[in-house]
Amino acid sequence: MNTLGKLQGRGVDVSMNQVGISQAIQLGKFLSNLPLFIACSTLKRAIQTAEIVANENQSNGSGKVFYYEGFDELSWGWMEGKDKNVEPIKTSHESLLKIWKSGNLTESALGGESPEKVLN
């Protein structure tokens, strides 16, 4: 979910805004004295974050980024890109989270993925 309350899964592949870019730069500087293995999903916002962190860590040899599609976010199906606080998204989202918290990880939103599918 983004700062506007919209559900962002693998189907919403948007770039970071200036706040996200600034946060990634701060993170990269914070981690600059640590040896890192930097891996990310293939979504734009993850790639941007990883590459910014890697750029801030060139001097310690942690400047390589590894990209893995398996790290991509879960698809929220019909709810992707929509505000989670507006009906019918709100009720559907809350119901799905409650089902998952009960231990049933096979359920998904229509057209989306279940946590079990993502993990396998």
ROVO-914367 format. One record per residue: x, y, z of N, C-alpha, C in turn; residue in three letters. Coordinates in steps of 0.001 Angstrom, whole numbers, plus 524288, in hexadecimal, padded with zeros to 5 digits. Example, Ala and Ser with C-alpha at 12.3 -4.5 7.8 and 13.67 -1.06 7.14 Angstrom:
residues 2
833867E9C681E788300C7EE6C81E78833907F31C81E78Ala;832327F73681BA8835667FBDC81BE4832648001E81EBESer;
END
This chain:
residues 120
803467FB778000080000800008000080380804DA80000Met;801C1808CB7FD2A804E280D947FD0D802D68119280101Asn;80529816238010B803AF81A1A804E37FE3181C3780404Thr;7FBF981B507FF727F6A481CFC7FE557F2A3818DC7FFEDLeu;7F47B81469802087F0F681040803AA7EF6380C9F7FF46Gly;7F1FC80CFF7FACF7F0B48099C7F65F7F3D1804947F6B3Lys;7F12E800477F58D7F3C47FB2C7F59E7F74B7FAB07F0D7Leu;7FC307F9CB7F1D2800037F92A7EDA38022F7F3AC7EDE6Gln;801147F09F7EA04803547EB6E7E996806AD7EB3C7E4BCGly;807727E68E7E2BF80AC57E6087DE228086E7E8837D946Arg;803597E97D7D948800CC7EBD07D4BA801117F1B87D485Gly;803037F4267D8A0803917F9D97D8CD809687FAFE7D918Val;80BCC7FB6E7D48E811797FC0F7D448812D4801C07D352Asp;812EB804B87D788813FB80A4F7D7248194780BA17D984Val;81B56810007D7D582047811EA7D9F481F65814777DF3ESer;823A08151B7E21E82357817C27E72A8229581D9D7E661Met;820498201C7EA5081FEB825D07EA41824D58280A7ECE2Asn;8251B82D2D7ED48829BF82FB67EF8982AA382E297F537Gln;8267682D607F8208270D82BC17FD9A829A8826677FDCEVal;827E2822C57FA9782A3281D8A7FA6F82FE181DAA7F8C4Gly;83116820E97F4F6836828216A7F32C839ED823877F792Ile;83807827837FA4883AFD829B57FEBA83BC9825A380301Ser;837BF82292804108383281E838080783C2881A5380665Gln;83C3A818EF8016A83FF88150A7FF8884592817147FFFAAla;8465C81C087FED484B9581E5C7FF6484D4081E3080520Ile;849BA81F9B808B684AF081F6A80E4B84C37819D980FFFGln;849368161580E1484A348109780F6184F9280EEF80D61Leu;850CB8104C8088F855E380EF18065C85A598112680989Gly;859D0815FB80B3385DE58186A80E7385E3B815C8813C9Lys;859C7814708160B859A8811D281B1D85C7080C8981AE1Phe;85BEA809D68168285E3E804A1815E2863B8804B481387Leu;865D380948812A086AAC809CA80F9F86F788073481205Ser;86F7580614816FD873FA8038F8196E8734E7FDB181A1EAsn;86F2B7FB8B817E386E197F5F38187886ECD7F31A8134CLeu;870D67EE5581370870F57EB4380E9A86B587E98C80D6CPro;869A97EA49808A18643E7E9268073F863D37E55C802B8Leu;85FC67E22F802D285E007DF357FE4B858CD7E1AE7FCEAPhe;858867E4597F884853DE7E75B7F726850BC7E4677F30DIle;84C0A7E2E87F48D848817E0217F10B843357E2CB7F13EAla;8406C7E2BF7ECCE83B567E54E7ECAC837C97E2A57E8B6Cys;832D87E4227E8D882F1E7E22F7E5018301F7E4E67DFCDSer;82CF77E3A07DBF782D8F7E6027D6C9829E57EAAC7D60AThr;827747EC767DA3C824047F1047D9DF827397F60B7DA2CLeu;825767FA037D75A828607FEEE7D6E8829F6801347DC34Lys;826448017C7DFD482772804007E4DE82B87800F07E7F0Arg;82B7E7FBC77E77382F697F88F7EA26834BD7F92D7E78FAla;834C17F93A7E260839AA7F9E67DF7E83C0E7FF367E0C4Ile;838DD803467E0CD83ADA808797E21283D4C808947E782Gln;83A8F8065C7EB4F83C978063F7F0A6841C8803617F0DBThr;841F07FEB77EEA4846B27FB847EECB84B3B7FE397EC17Ala;84A38800947E79C84E748031F7E4B785070807FF7E785Glu;84CFC80ACF7EA1984EB180F5F7ED288521080D927F1BDIle;85054809887F48285361807707F8E3858A98057B7F6EBVal;858AA802BB7F28385D91800C07F044861338053D7EED4Ala;85F18809547EC908623B80DD97EB0C864CD810607EFCBAsn;861FE810847F42786424812C57F8F68683A80F287FB72Glu;868A980A567F97986C2C8067F7FBD98705D804897F816Asn;87184807817F40C87599806057F04A87AE6805637F2EDGln;87C09808C67F69D8813B808C87F8FB8824B804037FC6BSer;87E41801637FE6187F3D7FCC7801A587E6B7F7AA7FEB0Asn;87DF07F8077F98287D7C7F3537F64C8780E7F0F77F628Gly;874267F3B77F81686EC77F1B57F82C86B6F7F44A7F3FBSer;86DC07F55F7EF8B86AF97F84C7EB8D868047F5217E78AGly;867EE7EFF97E7FE865337ECB47E42E85FB77EB7C7E625Lys;85BED7EBAA7E289856817EA6F7E3CE854EC7E57E7E0E1Val;852357E2097E394850277DD3E7E13F84A357DDC37E106Phe;847F67DC947DC80842607DD467DB9683FB47D7F17DB5ATyr;83B8C7D7467DE5C838C17D2487DE94832E27D3257DE00Tyr;8309C7D0F27D9E682AFC7D1617D914827F47CEEE7DD9FGlu;82A447CAF77E00C827C77C86B7E47C827047CBFB7E92DGly;829A37D0787E93D828FA7D4467ED70824837D8237EC52Phe;822397D7D87E7A281DFE7DB707E649819867DAE47EA2CAsp;816B17DF0F7EAEE812797DF267EEC480DDE7DBD17ED07Glu;80AAE7DA6F7F0CF805DF7D7997EFDE802337DAEF7EC8ALeu;7FF4E7D86A7E9097FB657DB2C7E5EF7F6487DB737E902Ser;7F41E7E01F7E96E7EF227E0EE7EC1D7EA7F7E06A7E86BTrp;7EB857DEE17E3827E7497DE0D7DFC87E4187E2F67DEDBGly;7DEEA7E2627DF3A7DB5D7E6B47DDF87DC0C7EB6B7E196Trp;7DEA67EAB87E5FE7DF4A7EF027E9B67E4327F24B7E8BCMet;7E7A77F07A7E5557EC957F34E7E4817EBAD7F8CA7E267Glu;7EE9B7FC697E4A37EE5A801D07E2EB7E9BD804D07E522Gly;7E69F802307E8557E1FC804AC7EA897E2E1805F87F051Lys;7E00C809DD7F22C7E07680BA77F7987DE338078A7FB3EAsp;7E14E805B27FEE57DF9A80184802737DBAF8036680687Lys;7DAD88087B806D77D73C80AA080AB97D1D780BD48087FAsn;7D0EE80A85803907CBFA80B93800F27C93D806617FFE2Val;7C4268063B800C47C127801747FFAD7C0A2800A67F9CEGlu;7C0717FBD87F7F57C0817F6F57FAE87C6067F4EE7FC18Pro;7CA057F7F17FAA07CF6A7F6447FB887D06D7F57780156Ile;7CEB47F91D804907CFCB7F8E480A2D7CE027F3BC80C8DLys;7C91E7F25680BBB7C7037ED8480DF87C9BB7E8BA80BBBThr;7CA917E8AC806997CD277E434804167D2BA7E38480603Ser;7D5977E7CB806767DB007E7AE808417DB477E5C780DE6His;7D8047E802811477D7FC7E676816CE7D6837E0BB81773Glu;7D2B87DEF4814627D1067D97B8149F7D5657D5D1812F9Ser;7D8177D73A80ED37DC667D3FF80CE47E0D27D3C1810DFLeu;7E22F7D8238133B7E6487D82C817347E4C27D4D681BEALeu;7DFCF7D51281D777DDE67D1EA821D77DE5B7CC1982097Lys;7DD0B7CA9A81BDC7DD827C52081A2C7E3317C36481A67Ile;7E6B47C6A48186E7EC457C545818827EE487C4D981E0CTrp;7ECBD7C879821727EE867C856826E37EC927C383829BELys;7E8307C148827E67E61E7BC8482A517E9407B7B1828B1Ser;7ECC07B862824E67F0017B410823367EEB27B1F581DD4Gly;7EA737B3D181B7E7E8FD7B214816407EBC37B5838123BAsn;7F0087B3998102E7F3267B6A080C757F1FA7B540806C9Leu;7EDB47B252805E87EC507B0C78008F7E8757B4907FE08Thr;7E6027B7EE8011B7E2267BB9E7FF097E4D97C02E7FC51Glu;7E2317C2517F8557E4397C6DC7F58D7DFBD7CA497F3CCSer;7E0F77CF197F2857DD1A7D28E7F02C7DC2A7D0A47EA96Ala;7D79D7D1B27E8787D6637D02B7E31F7DA877D24D7DF61Leu;7DCFF7CED47DC787E10B7D06A7D8CC7E65C7D1447DB44Gly;7E6BC7D0597E06D7EBA27D1427E3357EE4A7CC307E4C0Gly;7F1FB7CCA57E8317F5017C8257E9F97F4507C75C7EFD1Glu;7F4997C28F7F1647F4937C1477F6FE7FA347C1547F8F6Ser;7FAEB7C2027FE1A8003A7C1A480030802BE7BC527FEFEPro;7FF977B8367FF11801B47B3057FDE6803E27B2C77F859Glu;8011B7B5107F4A8802E87B5187EF37808017B8297EEAALys;808497BC8B7F16180D057BFC57F121811AE7BCE07F362Val;810C87BA0C7F7B5815087B73B7FA47816D37B26D7F73DLeu;813637B0447F425814C77AB8F7F11A815F67AD1F7EBB6Asn;
END
